[in-house]
Amino acid sequence: MSNSESVPFTSPPSIIAQERESYAITLKWDFLKTDNGWHITSVETGHYLAVEGRRNTDHRYADGTRVIATKEPYTWDVSSESVHQSQGIAFRFLVPGANQALEFCYHGVLREGRIWESLPKNQWPQQQWELDEIKKVVVIIGTGSDAAEGAAAAAGYAIAILDIQGENMKQLQRELDYMIDVEAVTFPMQSFSLEAIAESCKTMKDRFPSSSYDIRVGIWNVQQPFLKRFLSLTSEDLEKSAQINSIAAFEFARQMITTMRSNTSLEVGNGKKGTLIFRGATASLEGKIFTSAFSPAMFALRSLSQCLNKEFASENIHVAHVITDSLSSNDSGVKTPENEDLRCKAESLAKAYLYLIEQDRSAWTWELDLRPAQSSPKRALRLELLDLLSKVDDIL
């Protein structure tokens, strides 16, 4: 960018800080003048200040629009004629295409020509915008792989994890407790019944209230193979496979979509109200020996994701299906090849999830099929089958 100059100064705290009476808080912002306008970034985090909200038919911002922090650059217009030192206003930035503005003020004189101090509480000018400190949340159900958690942490989300109470959940919580600058909470469930999922989601929403958090991403990360020869299957096997691998996903999807529909604004950079991702497998595409109970349930899950994608895309909710077999180096209970070309890395899966989450609504992906470079669907399924069959004597 040419003809640019950076001018950092301090603004008053946000409206949320005011409500908490944390008046001592000051937020420092860096202002970069470009040929097209101004970029406002946080000195502490480097995030851009931007406007998020619905657009009217004339492309102006509608009611409910708010100012947020984002990684995407956002250009502001400065209204120089509105700068009045007598009112304590240093700059007033206009929202592009709207009759609203964001005002920053100062107290006293310039400090070294760069830093502006905020006015005391009783001298604040009337602001038309305040920074809304809403944090985005990703909800993950199932702890079979840390790919989903990695994607959420990389994007700066708060993380809510739902799964059956057990040693895996306890170990995961211990690991999360050691993560720096990541807000993550586990919510143990008693089962994958519809009632248990609904109850856990309610507890999760109470922990992440809409006044301070937006639930923007839901990831169905549950897979429980029931691999037996057809004549060895019991009615209980069929019911469990259907319940865990597909029916429970209906309730999770209902909880996530209902919450995302209540989000009052669209995300800057992708124009979404939310993203819902289902983790599938090779069994979602084709049935094989030993998958007579597992594959039909995974077919149903894939079909559900396709139906939801078509039904809720018009409401700016992105639904996607990711096919990935249990060959991640971070999956528990599965032997993975030493050759890296035959193995998925959790970090790579996380990047793929993040790619879906950040996709612009003008070009959405419904399904991704993720496999190692030298691995075929048949090889992936065969490795998993052999590993599981070696542990179950009564299958053969």
C-alpha positions as CSV (number, residue, x, y, z in Angstrom):
1,M,0.0,0.0,0.0
2,S,1.4,3.4,-0.9
3,N,1.1,6.7,1.0
4,S,0.4,4.9,4.2
5,E,1.1,6.0,7.7
6,S,0.4,4.3,11.1
7,V,-1.0,6.3,14.0
8,P,-1.7,4.2,17.2
9,F,-3.8,5.6,20.0
10,T,-6.1,4.5,22.8
11,S,-9.9,4.4,22.7
12,P,-12.4,4.1,25.5
13,P,-13.3,0.6,26.7
14,S,-16.2,-1.3,25.1
15,I,-19.8,-1.2,26.2
16,I,-19.3,-4.6,27.8
17,A,-16.5,-3.3,29.9
18,Q,-18.7,-0.4,30.9
19,E,-21.4,-2.7,32.1
20,R,-18.9,-4.5,34.3
21,E,-17.7,-1.1,35.6
22,S,-14.1,-1.9,34.4
23,Y,-13.5,1.7,33.5
24,A,-9.8,1.4,34.0
25,I,-9.5,-0.8,30.9
26,T,-8.0,1.0,27.9
27,L,-7.8,-0.5,24.4
28,K,-5.0,0.6,22.1
29,W,-5.6,0.8,18.3
30,D,-3.2,1.2,15.4
31,F,-4.6,3.3,12.5
32,L,-3.1,2.7,9.0
33,K,-4.0,5.2,6.3
34,T,-4.2,3.6,2.8
35,D,-5.2,4.9,-0.6
36,N,-8.7,3.5,-0.1
37,G,-9.3,4.5,3.5
38,W,-8.1,3.4,7.0
39,H,-7.4,0.0,8.6
40,I,-7.9,-0.1,12.4
41,T,-6.0,-2.9,14.2
42,S,-5.6,-3.9,17.9
43,V,-2.1,-3.2,19.2
44,E,-2.4,-6.2,21.5
45,T,-3.8,-8.9,19.1
46,G,-3.3,-7.4,15.6
47,H,-7.0,-8.1,14.7
48,Y,-8.8,-5.7,12.5
49,L,-11.8,-3.7,13.6
50,A,-14.7,-4.4,11.2
51,V,-18.4,-4.1,10.8
52,E,-20.5,-7.3,10.8
53,G,-24.2,-7.5,10.0
54,R,-27.0,-8.0,7.5
55,R,-27.3,-5.9,4.4
56,N,-30.5,-4.2,3.2
57,T,-31.5,-4.3,-0.5
58,D,-29.5,-1.1,-1.1
59,H,-26.4,-2.8,0.4
60,R,-26.5,-0.6,3.4
61,Y,-26.2,-2.1,6.9
62,A,-29.4,-3.0,8.7
63,D,-30.3,-2.8,12.3
64,G,-28.4,-5.2,14.6
65,T,-25.1,-4.5,12.9
66,R,-22.1,-4.4,15.2
67,V,-18.4,-3.7,15.3
68,I,-16.2,-6.7,15.8
69,A,-12.6,-7.9,15.7
70,T,-11.5,-10.0,12.8
71,K,-8.4,-11.3,11.0
72,E,-9.8,-10.0,7.7
73,P,-8.7,-6.4,6.6
74,Y,-11.6,-3.9,6.7
75,T,-11.5,-0.4,5.3
76,W,-13.0,2.6,7.1
77,D,-13.6,6.1,5.7
78,V,-12.5,9.0,8.0
79,S,-14.8,12.0,8.3
80,S,-12.2,14.8,8.9
81,E,-14.9,17.5,9.1
82,S,-16.3,15.8,12.2
83,V,-13.0,16.1,14.2
84,H,-13.6,18.6,17.0
85,Q,-11.0,18.8,19.7
86,S,-13.4,20.8,21.8
87,Q,-15.7,17.7,22.0
88,G,-12.8,15.4,22.8
89,I,-13.2,13.6,19.5
90,A,-9.9,12.6,17.8
91,F,-11.4,10.7,14.8
92,R,-14.8,9.7,13.6
93,F,-14.8,6.8,11.2
94,L,-17.8,6.3,8.9
95,V,-19.2,2.8,8.2
96,P,-18.9,2.4,4.4
97,G,-22.3,2.7,2.7
98,A,-24.1,3.6,5.9
99,N,-25.0,6.6,8.0
100,Q,-23.2,5.4,11.1
101,A,-19.8,6.0,12.6
102,L,-17.2,4.8,15.1
103,E,-15.8,7.6,17.2
104,F,-12.5,7.7,19.1
105,C,-11.7,10.4,21.6
106,Y,-8.7,11.8,23.5
107,H,-8.0,13.7,26.7
108,G,-5.3,16.4,26.9
109,V,-2.6,16.8,24.3
110,L,-0.9,14.4,21.9
111,R,1.7,12.3,23.6
112,E,4.7,12.3,21.3
113,G,2.4,13.0,18.4
114,R,1.2,9.3,18.4
115,I,-0.8,8.2,21.4
116,W,-4.3,9.5,22.2
117,E,-5.7,9.0,25.8
118,S,-9.3,8.2,26.4
119,L,-11.6,10.6,28.1
120,P,-12.8,10.0,31.7
121,K,-16.1,8.2,32.0
122,N,-18.1,11.4,32.7
123,Q,-16.6,13.2,29.7
124,W,-17.1,10.5,27.0
125,P,-18.8,11.8,23.9
126,Q,-22.0,10.1,22.6
127,Q,-20.7,7.1,20.6
128,Q,-22.7,5.6,17.8
129,W,-20.7,2.4,17.9
130,E,-18.8,0.5,20.6
131,L,-16.6,-2.6,20.1
132,D,-18.7,-5.8,20.8
133,E,-16.5,-8.3,22.6
134,I,-18.3,-11.4,21.3
135,K,-16.1,-14.5,21.1
136,K,-16.9,-17.3,18.6
137,V,-17.4,-20.9,19.8
138,V,-16.9,-24.2,18.0
139,V,-18.9,-27.2,19.4
140,I,-17.4,-30.6,18.9
141,I,-19.1,-33.9,19.7
142,G,-16.8,-36.9,19.8
143,T,-13.1,-37.0,20.8
144,G,-11.8,-39.7,18.4
145,S,-9.3,-37.3,16.7
146,D,-7.9,-34.0,17.7
147,A,-8.2,-32.6,14.1
148,A,-11.4,-30.6,15.0
149,E,-9.9,-29.2,18.2
150,G,-6.8,-28.2,16.3
151,A,-8.8,-26.3,13.7
152,A,-10.7,-24.5,16.4
153,A,-7.6,-23.5,18.4
154,A,-5.9,-22.3,15.2
155,A,-8.8,-20.0,14.4
156,G,-9.0,-18.6,18.0
157,Y,-12.3,-20.1,18.9
158,A,-13.5,-21.0,22.3
159,I,-14.0,-24.8,22.3
160,A,-16.9,-26.9,23.7
161,I,-16.4,-30.7,23.6
162,L,-19.2,-33.2,24.2
163,D,-18.6,-36.9,24.6
164,I,-19.3,-39.9,26.8
165,Q,-17.9,-39.6,30.2
166,G,-14.7,-41.8,30.5
167,E,-11.0,-41.8,30.7
168,N,-10.6,-40.2,27.2
169,M,-12.6,-37.2,28.3
170,K,-10.6,-36.9,31.6
171,Q,-7.4,-37.1,29.7
172,L,-8.6,-34.5,27.1
173,Q,-9.6,-32.1,29.9
174,R,-6.1,-32.4,31.5
175,E,-4.5,-31.6,28.1
176,L,-6.8,-28.6,27.5
177,D,-5.9,-27.3,31.0
178,Y,-2.3,-26.9,29.8
179,M,-3.2,-25.1,26.6
180,I,-2.3,-21.4,26.7
181,D,-4.8,-18.7,25.5
182,V,-7.4,-21.4,24.6
183,E,-10.8,-21.3,26.3
184,A,-11.9,-25.0,26.2
185,V,-14.5,-26.8,28.3
186,T,-15.6,-30.5,28.2
187,F,-19.2,-31.5,28.8
188,P,-19.6,-35.3,29.7
189,M,-22.6,-37.2,28.5
190,Q,-24.2,-40.4,29.8
191,S,-25.1,-41.7,26.4
192,F,-25.8,-40.8,22.8
193,S,-29.6,-40.6,23.3
194,L,-31.4,-37.6,22.0
195,E,-32.3,-36.5,25.5
196,A,-28.6,-36.7,26.6
197,I,-27.4,-34.7,23.7
198,A,-30.1,-32.0,24.2
199,E,-29.3,-31.8,27.9
200,S,-25.5,-31.5,27.3
201,C,-26.1,-28.8,24.6
202,K,-28.3,-26.8,27.1
203,T,-25.5,-27.0,29.7
204,M,-23.0,-25.9,27.0
205,K,-25.1,-22.9,26.0
206,D,-25.5,-21.9,29.7
207,R,-21.7,-21.9,29.9
208,F,-21.3,-19.9,26.7
209,P,-24.2,-17.4,26.9
210,S,-25.2,-15.4,23.8
211,S,-24.5,-12.2,25.6
212,S,-20.7,-12.9,25.3
213,Y,-20.4,-15.8,22.8
214,D,-21.6,-16.7,19.3
215,I,-21.8,-20.5,18.5
216,R,-20.5,-20.4,14.9
217,V,-19.3,-24.0,14.2
218,G,-20.6,-27.4,15.1
219,I,-18.5,-30.6,14.3
220,W,-20.0,-34.1,14.4
221,N,-16.9,-36.2,15.1
222,V,-18.5,-39.4,16.2
223,Q,-17.8,-42.8,14.6
224,Q,-18.3,-46.2,16.2
225,P,-17.8,-49.1,13.8
226,F,-19.9,-52.2,14.3
227,L,-17.9,-54.6,12.1
228,K,-19.2,-58.2,12.0
229,R,-20.3,-60.7,9.5
230,F,-23.9,-60.2,8.6
231,L,-25.2,-63.4,10.2
232,S,-23.3,-62.6,13.4
233,L,-25.1,-59.3,13.9
234,T,-27.7,-58.9,16.6
235,S,-30.7,-56.6,16.8
236,E,-28.8,-54.8,19.5
237,D,-25.9,-54.2,17.2
238,L,-28.1,-52.7,14.6
239,E,-29.9,-50.4,17.0
240,K,-26.6,-49.2,18.6
241,S,-25.0,-48.5,15.2
242,A,-28.0,-46.6,14.0
243,Q,-28.3,-44.6,17.3
244,I,-24.7,-43.6,17.6
245,N,-23.7,-43.2,14.0
246,S,-26.7,-41.4,12.6
247,I,-29.8,-40.9,14.8
248,A,-27.9,-39.0,17.5
249,A,-26.6,-36.7,14.7
250,F,-30.1,-35.5,14.0
251,E,-30.4,-34.1,17.5
252,F,-26.9,-32.5,17.4
253,A,-27.8,-30.9,14.1
254,R,-31.1,-29.6,15.4
255,Q,-29.3,-28.0,18.4
256,M,-26.6,-26.4,16.3
257,I,-28.9,-25.1,13.5
258,T,-31.4,-23.7,15.9
259,T,-28.6,-21.8,17.7
260,M,-27.0,-20.6,14.5
261,R,-30.3,-19.3,13.1
262,S,-30.5,-17.1,16.2
263,N,-27.1,-15.4,15.4
264,T,-28.0,-11.8,14.6
265,S,-25.2,-11.1,12.2
266,L,-23.2,-12.7,9.4
267,E,-19.5,-13.4,9.8
268,V,-17.0,-10.9,8.2
269,G,-15.0,-12.6,5.5
270,N,-17.4,-15.5,4.7
271,G,-20.9,-14.1,5.1
272,K,-22.2,-17.1,7.2
273,K,-24.3,-17.5,10.3
274,G,-22.5,-20.8,11.0
275,T,-20.9,-24.0,9.7
276,L,-21.9,-27.5,10.5
277,I,-19.5,-30.3,9.6
278,F,-20.1,-34.1,9.7
279,R,-17.3,-36.5,9.8
280,G,-17.9,-39.5,7.5
281,A,-15.9,-42.5,6.3
282,T,-15.4,-44.8,3.3
283,A,-18.4,-46.7,4.7
284,S,-20.4,-43.6,3.8
285,L,-19.9,-44.3,0.1
286,E,-19.8,-48.1,-0.2
287,G,-20.7,-51.2,1.7
288,K,-18.2,-54.0,2.2
289,I,-17.8,-57.2,4.1
290,F,-18.3,-56.7,7.9
291,T,-20.0,-53.3,7.4
292,S,-23.7,-54.4,7.2
293,A,-24.5,-52.5,10.4
294,F,-22.0,-49.7,10.1
295,S,-22.3,-48.7,6.4
296,P,-26.1,-48.1,6.4
297,A,-25.8,-45.8,9.4
298,M,-23.0,-43.8,7.7
299,F,-25.0,-43.7,4.4
300,A,-27.8,-42.1,6.5
301,L,-25.4,-39.6,8.1
302,R,-24.1,-38.5,4.6
303,S,-27.7,-38.2,3.3
304,L,-28.6,-36.1,6.4
305,S,-25.7,-33.7,5.7
306,Q,-26.8,-33.3,2.1
307,C,-30.4,-32.6,3.0
308,L,-29.4,-30.0,5.6
309,N,-27.0,-28.4,3.1
310,K,-29.8,-27.8,0.6
311,E,-32.4,-26.7,3.2
312,F,-30.3,-24.2,5.2
313,A,-27.9,-22.8,2.7
314,S,-30.5,-20.1,1.9
315,E,-30.2,-19.0,5.6
316,N,-26.4,-18.7,5.3
317,I,-25.7,-21.9,7.3
318,H,-23.0,-24.0,5.7
319,V,-23.3,-27.8,6.1
320,A,-20.5,-30.0,4.9
321,H,-19.5,-33.7,5.0
322,V,-15.9,-34.8,5.4
323,I,-14.9,-38.4,4.5
324,T,-11.8,-39.4,6.4
325,D,-11.0,-42.9,7.7
326,S,-9.3,-43.6,11.0
327,L,-5.7,-43.4,9.8
328,S,-4.7,-40.2,11.6
329,S,-1.5,-40.4,13.6
330,N,-3.5,-39.0,16.5
331,D,-6.4,-41.4,16.5
332,S,-6.5,-43.7,19.5
333,G,-6.8,-47.4,19.2
334,V,-5.8,-47.6,15.5
335,K,-2.4,-48.8,14.2
336,T,-1.2,-46.4,11.6
337,P,1.6,-47.1,9.0
338,E,5.1,-45.7,9.6
339,N,5.2,-44.4,6.0
340,E,3.8,-40.8,6.2
341,D,2.4,-41.1,2.7
342,L,0.0,-43.8,4.0
343,R,-1.1,-41.8,7.0
344,C,-3.3,-38.7,7.7
345,K,-1.8,-36.1,10.0
346,A,-4.2,-34.5,12.5
347,E,-2.7,-31.1,11.6
348,S,-3.6,-31.6,7.9
349,L,-7.1,-32.6,8.8
350,A,-7.4,-29.5,11.0
351,K,-6.4,-27.3,8.0
352,A,-9.1,-29.0,5.9
353,Y,-11.7,-28.3,8.5
354,L,-10.5,-24.7,8.8
355,Y,-10.7,-24.4,5.1
356,L,-14.4,-25.3,5.2
357,I,-15.1,-23.0,8.1
358,E,-13.6,-20.0,6.4
359,Q,-15.1,-20.6,2.9
360,D,-17.0,-17.7,1.5
361,R,-20.7,-18.3,0.9
362,S,-20.3,-17.6,-2.8
363,A,-18.5,-20.9,-3.3
364,W,-19.3,-23.6,-0.6
365,T,-18.0,-27.2,-0.5
366,W,-20.5,-29.8,0.5
367,E,-18.2,-32.8,0.6
368,L,-14.4,-33.4,1.0
369,D,-12.8,-36.8,0.6
370,L,-9.5,-36.7,2.5
371,R,-6.9,-39.5,2.1
372,P,-3.1,-39.9,2.3
373,A,-1.3,-39.5,-1.1
374,Q,-0.6,-43.3,-1.6
375,S,-3.7,-44.7,0.1
376,S,-6.9,-45.8,-1.6
377,P,-10.3,-46.2,-0.1
378,K,-10.0,-50.0,-0.2
379,R,-6.6,-49.9,1.5
380,A,-7.9,-47.6,4.2
381,L,-10.9,-49.8,5.0
382,R,-8.8,-53.0,4.9
383,L,-6.3,-51.6,7.4
384,E,-9.0,-50.6,9.8
385,L,-10.8,-53.9,9.4
386,L,-7.7,-56.0,10.0
387,D,-6.9,-54.0,13.1
388,L,-10.4,-54.3,14.6
389,L,-10.8,-58.0,13.6
390,S,-7.6,-58.9,15.4
391,K,-9.3,-57.8,18.6
392,V,-12.6,-59.6,18.2
393,D,-12.3,-63.4,18.4
394,D,-15.9,-64.2,17.8
395,I,-16.1,-62.5,14.4
396,L,-14.3,-65.2,12.4
